[in-house]
Amino acid sequence: MEGIGGSMGPLYGSLFMGMADSVRDKTGAG
């Protein structure tokens, strides 16, 4: 997992945030 913490850190962060948002929206647990 060298990508994390490198130049890809922010990118992955945004992706995860977006995915979490989508999941929360789908499940309605947010």
Buried (B, 14 or more C-beta within 10 A) or exposed (E): EEEEEEEEEEEBEEEEEEEEEEEEEEEEEE
